[in-house]
Amino acid sequence: MNILTNLIMRYPQFKKQVGSVLTEYLIHDCLFEIPHGNKNAPKCKSNSNRKKAFDLILSLTTDCLDNLNVVLSYMKRFNENPSWRTNKESDWSIQLYQDEKSITGHVGIKNLGCICYMNSLHQQLFMIPGFRNDILSVKDPNHDNNSDEDNMFLQWQTLFAGLLLSQKMYVNPKAYCHAFKDWEGQPVNVFEQMDVEEYLTMFMDRLEAAIKGTPQEKTI
């Protein structure tokens, strides 16, 4: 990108010819493509690489309306697409290079305090392919009866989906911990260690009740 930037500055008459393909590639593939599935996008992740891509775009668009229009058109489509926007401030500060998932392809679960007993159990259950596929296939029969925030099964399903599809280093189990209530109806206290066998018994009882009446009810 450094070489291309210097060549464009040295031979500005080729901006339009080169930029017709290169500008779109830089802004989409290198800078703003959204990761999905197993695709590890965008190509430029570190601050230094992204700066080089922006410098090259600046060279291509300076005194070249055709290339500038490519950028403006792309950014207009990008900003009109609501799928990437979020109200959570923390989601705007993702550092792609540092926070993307491991090269092994696996995603972790953040330990919010003392919930290692819970996280390790969920990871073990997730690593059973048949069980994982069954859980992700369930259409929650209680979805309409509970709010999403208090729906334990829905939040656990969302956690599994994150472990399968997220491009981040880890998923945050905060919503699940809020939805999973103890015997007294209180959310999980993330700063209190719990006996894993007791948690597993309680969890399996809740899970069995949640998927009762679905084609996957025998998965446990």
N, C-alpha and C positions, 0 to 999 in steps of 0.2 A: 504493500500500500504506500510505503514511503517512495518507492521507485515510481509508481504510477502518479503520485501527487507531483513529483518533480518533473515528470515527463509532460503532464498536462500544463503545468506552469510554463514549461519551456516551449511547448507547441500548442498554444491555445486554439489554433484553427481546427484541431481534431476533437475538441470537447463534445460537440454535438454528435459526431459519428460514434465516438466511443461511449458517450454517456447514455445513448439510447438504450443500451443493455446494462451497462455497469451501474448506473444510478439506482435502478430498481433492485438489482442484486444486492448492492450495499445496504440500502435502507431496509429491505425485507430480510434476506438471508443472514446478513451480518449483524444487524442491529436490533430489529424489532419483531422477528418471527417468534411466535409464542410456542413454547414446548408443548407437545402432545404425544401421548402414547410413549414409545421408546425413543422418540426423536429428541436429541439433545441440542436444542436451539436456544438462542441464536449462536452463530459461529464466533462472534467477537464477545468475549465475556469479561476479560480483565479491563480495568480502567484505561490502561495504556493502549490496548488493541482497539477499544471503542473510540478513543480519541483519534487514532490514526484513520479509522473509517470516517469519522466526522470531518477530519481535515481533507480527506480525499473528496468527500461530497461537496465541501465548501469550494474546492478547486474546480469541480465539475460544474457547479451552479453559478459561480461568479461570472457575470456578463454572458450568461447563456440561459435564456428564458425557457427553452425547451426542456432542459434538464431540471430547472427550478420547478417547472410545472409538474414534472414527474414526482418530485418530492412533495409538493403541496397536495397533489391528488392523492398520494398514498397516505399522508398524514390525516387528510380529511376522512378517508375511509376508516383509518385506524381509530380515530377519535369518535367516530359515529358507532363503532362496534362496542356494545356494552359488556361483552363477555370477559374482558380483562380488568374492568374497573372494579374497585372495591372501596368501601368506606373506612376500612381498617387502616390506620396510619402505618402499622407495622408491615402490612403487605406491600407498601410502596417502597420499602427500604430493602428489598431482597437483593443480596449481592450474588449475582448469578455464578461468578467464578468460585466464590468461597462456599456458597450454600447449596450447590447442586448436588444431586444424590451421588452416592458412591459409584465407582466404575464397575462394582460387582452387580449393579442394577437393583440393589435392595435399598429400601427406605427405612429410616429409624422412627421411633416414637419418642418424643421429648419427655424427659423425666421432670415433672412439675414440682417435685419435692421428694416424697418418699413413696412413689408409685412404681418402683422397679418390679415389685411382685406382680403388678397388673400388666405392665408393659411386656415383660418377658413371657407371660402366659399368652397374651394376645398375639405376640409374634410367633409363638409355637403353633397356635391354632391356625394362624394365617399360612404357615408353611405346609399345611396339609391341603394339597390341591383340590381334592374332591370336596372337602368341607368348605374351603374358601369359595369355590365356585357355587356351591349350594347357597351359601349365605348371601352372596352378591346377586343371586338369581331370585331371591325371595321378594315378592311384592307384599309389603307389610300390610297385613289385614287391619291393624290398629291405627294406621296412619291418620285417618280422619277423626279418630277419637281423642288424640293427644296433640298438643302443640309440638312442633318440631324440636323445640329446645328441651322438652321433657320426655321425648320419645327415645328411650334407651336403645331400642333395636335400630332405629334409623341412624342415630349417632354412631353406633358401633359399625353399622354397614358403611357409613361415610368414612370411618376410620380405615376399614378394610380397603375401600376404593382408593383412598390416599396411599396406602402401602403398595397397592398394585400399580397406580397410574401417575403418582406425583413425580415431578422432576426435582423437588426440593430434597434436602438432606434428611429431613424428618417431617412427620406430621405432628400436629399439636392435639393432644387428647382432651383439651379443656372442656369442649362441648360434651364429650362423652362423660367425663367426670361429673359434670353438672346434672346430666340426665340419669346417671346410675344412682339410685337412692338406697340408703341403708335400711335396716329394719324399722328405724324411726322416721323414715321419710326424708332424711337429710342427704344432700349431695355428698359425694366422696370427699373426705378431708385429705387433700393431697400432701399434707404435712404429717400425716399419721400412718405409720407402718401397719399393715393388716396381714393377718395370717393368710397365706396364699391358698391353703386348702379350704378355709372358710369362704374366701372370696370366690373360688372356683365353684363350690357347691351353690352359693347364692346366684352366681352368674348363670350357671347351667339351668337352674330352676327358672330364672327370668327368660332365658333364651328359649327354652322349651315352650313356655307359655306364649311367647311372642310369635313363634312360627307355627303354632298349632293351627291346623286347618289348611295349611299351604301344601303344595306338592313336595316341599322339602322338609316336612315335619319330622321325618325319621332320620335326618342327617346326623343327629347327635349319637 
